[in-house]
């Protein structure tokens, strides 16, 4: 009796797999037809690593190319300007003092919290040696 049930379960699983494959093929054909009607190129959808591909078609949108980066042409970066402010200082400065110095030389940002932006940048560039931490919360330009 158990062997008969196991064979029936196996045949049902095979029938479901066949239906699943048929459904996937029909869905892929419909997606390809829709993309053709819209005039959009299609490519096979990539599955996650370690998972088998189901074969669905994915719409491919044109990509503008590599991201140009955050640096604007001809403008110094925030770390460059921070170093400039620190080089003009006579003593170690904290983030608020550096922000005031940046604003004096015309630095502007659309950030909601420019002090936090300067603070995070200071700590990031201190790790690379662009600026030196003189004491807790105070920085100087390297000599």
N, C-alpha and C positions, 0 to 999 in steps of 0.2 A: 504494500500500500504506500509506504513512504517513498519508494523508488518511483512510483507512478506520479505522486504529487510533485516530486522534485523535477521530473520530466515536464510536467505541465507548467510549473513555475519557470523553468528554463525556456520553454516555448513562448510563454507570455513575455518574458524579458526580451527574447529575440524579436518578437512582434513589436514590442514597444520601441526597441532600438531602430527597427526598420521604419516605423512611423516617425520617430524623431529625426532620422536621416532625411526622410521625405519632406517633413516640415521644414527642416533647415534648407534643403535644396529649393523648395518653393519660396521661402522667405528671401533667400539670396537672389533668386530670379526676379522677384518683385522689387527688391531694392535696386537691382541693376537697371530694371525698366524705369523706375522712378528717377534714378540718377541720369539716365539717358534722356528722359523727357525734360529734366531740369537743365541738362547740358553740363553736368558736373562730373568730372572724372572720378572713377572709383578704384579702390585698391583693396586687397584682402586685409581683413582686420587682424592685427597681431594679438595673439593670446598672451596671457601672463606667463612668465617663465615656469616651466614645470607642469603647465596645463595644456591639454590638447586644444588645437584650434577648432572652432565650430564651423568655420568657413563663411561667416557672415561677411557681406561687403560693407566697407566703411567709406563714407564720403571723404574725399581728400580736398582740403582747402589749400589754396596757394599760400606759400610762406614767403614773407618779405626778404628773408635772408638772415644772416647772423645778427644778433643784437649788437648795436654799435657801442654799448656800454653807457655808463652814466656820465662820463666826462664830456662836457660840452667843448666844442672846438674853440680854442683860444682862451678859455677861461681856466684859471687855476682851480685845483680841487680844494675841498675843505681841509684835508691834511696839509697841503701846501700853504694855505692861508693861516692855519693854526701855527705852523712853524714860523711864518713871517711875523705874526703877532708876538710869539715867544722870543724871537731874536731881538725885537725892539724893546723888550721888557728888561728892567733892571733887577727884578727879583722874581722868584717863582710865582706862578699864577694858578688860580683854580679855574674851574669851568666857567663860572659866572664872570670872572674878570676877563677870561679869554673871549667869551661871547661879546662882552662890551667892546673889547678891542677889535673883534671881527666886524661889529656893526659900525665902528668908527671908520674902518677902511672900506665900507660899502658892501659888506657881505649881506645877502638876503636869502631867506628860505621861506618856503610855504609850509614848513613843518609846524604842527600845533605846539610842539615843545622843543624849541631850538636849543635850550640849555641841555636837555637830555641828549640831543643829537650831538652836540659838541662833546659832552661827557663820554658818550659811547665811542666816538671817534678818537678822543684822547687816549682812552684805555686800549683801543685796538692798535693805534700807532705806537703806543708805548711798548707793546709786546714785540714789535718789529724793530725798535730802536730809533724810530724817527724823532721821538721826543723822549725825554728822560724824566722819570718820576723823582722829584727832589725830596718830597716828604708826603705825608698822607694828604691826597687831594690836590697837591701842587705839582706843577710840571715846569720844566725848563727846556730850552732848545739845546741839542747836543753841541759841544764845542769842537 
